[in-house]
Amino acid sequence: MAGLRPHARVLFWPSLALLAIVGATAYFFGSLPEPWQNTALLVAAVVLVLLLWLLPLASWLNNRYTITTRRIIFRHGFFVRTRQELLHSRGYDVTVRKNWLQSIAHSGDVLINAGLEQPLVLKDVPNADLVQQVLHDLMESSRTLMGSRRQEQAASTGETTRWGSR
């Protein structure tokens, strides 16, 4: 089983904003002429930290992809949580799409086309090429396993028919 999240570089700008907000608040706090202005500065800093750092962090933490030997599980959402599952035995096409920044970071978007309206997307996962290769291998082994199970079932049904006909 492998658990994946989008690449952590999406937290770069929110972390930079957090440092700037904390730095500016520390610099200006106490130097404002009125006490209510210091309070307003703290309230504004807290609101900005919530909007610019905590919400992107929570969004990043709530996007998870789990790959098991039988299925892929997509979990996403903050207020409305969604869980989708896709069985490897069902078969699908796997495509990797990378922009220049993703190529530098060795990540990419893995598009899984299972015949649905829109492909399911593992957005900006690290080692996207490896994820594509593993998904191909899991799909192939699942098909092989299903084929051998069908042969076993056909053989066992054929044996019971022979035994019943005597």
N, C-alpha and C positions, 0 to 999 in steps of 0.2 A: 504494500500500500504506500502511495506517495501523496503527500499533501502539498499543494502549490498555492501561492498567492501571486498577485501582480508584483512586478519588480519594485523593490523598495525605493528606487530613485524617484518615484512619484511623490515621496515625502520630502524631497530636497527643498522645494520652494516653501512649503508650509513650515519646515524647520527653520529656514532662513527668516521667514516672517516672525516666527516665535522669538528668535534671537533679537531681531530689530525692535519688536514691541517691548520686550523685557528691558533691553538697553535704553530705549527712549524713555520708558516709564521710570527707570532707576535714575536717569539723568535729570529729568524734569520734576520728579516728585519732591516736594518740600521746598522747591524754589519758586513756586507760584504764589502770588500775593494774597489770595483769598483761600481759606480752608476748604470751601466748597469746590474750588477749582482742583485741588489735590484729590478730593473724593471723586470728582467727575473724571479726572485723569485715570484713576484706578478702575472705575466702572468701564470706561472706554477701552482700557487695556484688557480687561477680563472679557468683554464682548468680542474684541478683535481676536484674542487668543482662541475663544470658542469657535468663531467663524473661520478663521484662517489656519488654525492648527488642529484643533480637536475634531472638527467635522471631517476633514480629509483623512486624519488618522483612523477615525472610526469607520469611515467608508472603506479604507484599505484593509482594515482588520476583518470586515464583514464580507469580503470577496474571497471565497475559498473554492479550490478545485481539488477533489480527491480522486485519485486513479487507483482502482483495485484490480484484481485479476479478472473480475466479472463485469465491472461497470465503471463509468465516469460519473462523478457526482458534482454538480454545479450548485454552489450555495452563494447567494448574494442578497443584498438588500439591507437597509438600515431600519426603517420603520415597518416596511412590509418585506418579510423574509420569503425568499423563493428558493425552492430546492428542485432541481431537475436531475434526472438520471438517464443515462444512455448505456444500454447493454452492448458489450463488444460483439456478442454473437449476432446482433442485428446488422452489423456491417455499416460502414460509413467511409467517406473520403476525408483525408486529413491534409490540410494545406498550411504552410507556414508563411506568414507575411511579416516583413521587417522593413522599418524605415531606417534612415541612416543612424539615428541615435540608438535604436534597438540593436543594430548591427555592432556598434561600438561596445554596447553593454552585454552582448551575447544573449539577447532576449528576443522576443517576438510574439506576435499574435498567432495562436494556433486555431485555425478555422476547421470545425468538424461539421461536414455536410452529411446529415443523416436522412435526407429526403424531406426535411421540414421546410417551411416557408423561408426561414432565414437560417444560416448556419449558426451553430453554437460556437461561441468564441471564448477561448481561454486568453484573456487580454494580458499582453505584456508579461508573459511568464519567462523566468530565467531558463536558459538552455532549451529554447524552443525546438531546435533540431533534434535533440535527444528525446524530448517529449513526443515528437512526431514519430521517431523510430520506435519508441516503447509502445505507443498506441498501435502502430502497424503490427508489431510482434504480438501484442495481446489479442488483437483482432484475429490474427492468423491462428494463434494457439487455441482461441475460443472456437473458431470454425473447425479446426482439427478435432478438438474434444467433442464438439457436437456431432461431427461425422462419425466418430468412433462409437458414440452413444447410440446413434441411430442404427449402426450396424449391429451392435449388441442387442438392441431391442428387436430388430428384424430377425436376428438369429434365434433369439429366445421365443419369439412368436412362431417362427417356423418349426421349432422343436416341439412346442406344445401342440401344434396342429398335427404333426406326425404322430405324436403319442395319442392324441385323441382319435385319430382315424383308425387305429388298430383295433 
